Amino acid sequence: MTQLDATSDGPIDTTRYGYPAAAMLGDYLRAAAGLVPTLLILATVEVDTVAAVVLGAFVVIFGVFGLRTALRHGTSLEISESGLRAVGLRRTVIAWAALDRMKLAYYSTRRDRKSGWMQLELGAGRARLSLDSRLDGFDRLVRHAAIAATARDLELSEATTANLQAMGIRVPEAASGR
């Protein structure tokens, strides 16, 4: 897709990515698995005040989780030479030239660390984005962010550097944990 950049006269290449429905299905099911039974209990069983408060808290927790899942699923990301833009209900723009924070974390779901997911956190001023590896194009986005972080001479944590290397992305020594 080609789009005109508001700050230049020429076209720039922009690629759009999003979270596929299949990747989000587990989160939707987890939200429903907590929300539906809790609401059924509240609707069908007479409970005392303490139990109602506890069950109400569960409704709020699972409801917020379901809402966050829907917001994430409804957001698409546009990567261009100039930056990253989240388009959806919550809009965010991070210009690569203003990038001031990059963190790449790995969260293991097993003790042997062979299964898990990665989460990328980016920031530029007050703009912040947190993305996980279920995103289509996550590898390409991490590469763009690493290039921008290197160009901006950002100091990256040892964990971020190790996770970049695990993805096959080399970071110059100067950027890794000075």
C-alpha positions in Angstrom: 0.0 0.0 0.0 1.3 3.5 -0.8 0.3 6.5 1.1 1.4 10.1 1.1 3.2 11.3 4.2 1.9 14.6 5.5 5.5 15.8 6.0 6.9 15.0 2.6 5.9 15.5 -1.0 6.5 11.9 -2.1 4.9 8.6 -1.4 6.1 6.2 1.3 5.4 2.5 1.6 3.1 1.6 4.5 2.3 -1.9 5.5 -0.7 -2.7 7.7 -0.9 -5.6 10.2 -3.4 -6.8 12.8 -4.1 -9.5 15.2 -5.7 -12.5 13.4 -9.0 -13.8 14.9 -7.5 -17.3 15.4 -4.8 -15.8 17.6 -7.3 -13.9 19.7 -9.8 -16.8 20.1 -8.1 -18.1 23.2 -8.4 -14.7 25.0 -12.1 -14.4 24.0 -12.7 -17.9 25.3 -10.9 -17.2 28.6 -13.0 -14.0 29.1 -16.2 -15.8 28.3 -15.2 -18.8 30.6 -14.9 -16.4 33.5 -17.7 -14.0 32.7 -20.6 -16.3 31.7 -20.6 -18.6 34.7 -20.1 -15.7 37.1 -23.0 -13.8 35.6 -25.1 -17.0 35.6 -24.4 -17.5 39.3 -25.3 -13.9 40.1 -28.5 -14.1 38.0 -29.8 -17.5 39.3 -28.5 -18.0 42.8 -29.3 -15.8 45.8 -26.0 -14.9 47.3 -25.1 -12.8 50.4 -23.4 -9.4 50.1 -19.8 -10.6 50.5 -20.3 -13.3 47.8 -22.0 -10.7 45.5 -19.0 -8.3 45.9 -16.5 -11.1 45.1 -18.5 -12.3 42.1 -19.0 -8.7 41.0 -15.2 -8.2 41.1 -14.8 -11.3 38.9 -17.4 -9.9 36.5 -15.4 -6.7 36.3 -12.0 -8.5 35.8 -13.2 -10.8 33.1 -15.3 -8.0 31.5 -12.3 -5.7 31.3 -10.1 -8.5 29.9 -12.7 -9.2 27.2 -13.0 -5.6 26.4 -9.2 -5.2 26.1 -9.1 -8.3 23.9 -11.7 -6.8 21.6 -9.9 -3.4 21.5 -6.6 -5.2 20.6 -8.3 -7.3 18.0 -9.9 -4.2 16.5 -6.7 -2.3 16.2 -4.5 -2.4 13.1 -0.9 -1.2 12.9 0.6 0.7 10.0 4.4 0.5 9.7 6.1 3.0 7.5 9.6 4.5 7.0 8.6 7.4 9.3 7.0 5.4 12.2 4.2 3.2 13.6 0.6 4.1 13.8 -2.1 2.2 15.7 -5.5 2.7 14.0 -8.7 1.7 15.9 -10.6 2.9 18.9 -7.4 3.9 20.6 -5.1 5.7 18.1 -1.4 6.1 18.8 1.5 7.4 16.6 5.1 6.7 17.3 7.6 8.4 15.0 10.8 6.4 14.6 12.8 9.7 14.9 11.2 10.3 18.3 11.5 6.7 19.7 12.8 6.9 23.3 11.9 3.5 24.7 12.1 0.0 23.5 11.7 -3.2 25.6 11.3 -6.7 24.2 10.3 -9.2 26.8 9.8 -13.0 26.6 7.2 -14.6 28.8 7.5 -18.4 29.1 4.6 -20.6 29.7 6.8 -23.6 30.6 9.6 -24.1 33.0 11.9 -25.2 30.1 11.2 -21.8 28.3 10.4 -23.6 25.0 6.9 -22.1 24.8 5.7 -18.6 25.4 5.3 -15.2 23.8 7.1 -12.0 23.3 5.9 -8.5 24.1 7.3 -5.3 22.6 6.8 -2.0 24.3 7.6 1.1 22.4 7.4 4.7 23.5 8.0 8.2 22.0 7.2 11.0 24.5 3.8 10.3 25.9 2.8 7.9 23.2 3.1 4.2 24.2 2.3 1.0 22.5 2.5 -2.6 23.8 2.2 -5.4 21.3 2.6 -9.1 21.5 4.0 -11.7 19.2 0.5 -12.9 18.0 0.5 -9.8 15.8 0.9 -10.6 12.1 4.2 -9.0 11.1 5.5 -8.9 14.6 9.0 -9.9 13.4 9.1 -7.1 10.9 7.9 -4.5 13.4 10.6 -5.6 15.9 13.2 -5.2 13.2 12.0 -1.7 12.4 12.0 -0.8 16.1 15.5 -2.2 16.6 16.8 -0.2 13.6 15.2 3.0 15.0 16.5 2.3 18.5 20.0 1.9 17.1 19.7 5.0 15.0 18.5 6.9 18.1 21.3 5.4 20.2 18.9 4.1 22.8 20.3 2.0 25.6 18.7 -1.4 25.5 18.5 -3.7 28.5 20.4 -7.0 28.4 17.1 -8.9 28.3 15.9 -6.9 25.3 19.2 -7.5 23.5 19.1 -11.2 24.3 15.5 -11.4 23.0 16.5 -9.5 19.8 19.3 -12.0 19.2 16.9 -14.9 19.8 14.9 -13.5 16.9 18.0 -13.2 14.8 18.3 -9.5 15.1 21.8 -8.2 15.8 22.2 -5.0 17.8 25.5 -3.1 17.8 27.4 -3.4 21.1 26.9 0.3 21.9 23.2 0.0 22.1 23.2 -3.1 24.4 23.4 -2.2 28.1 26.3 0.3 28.1 
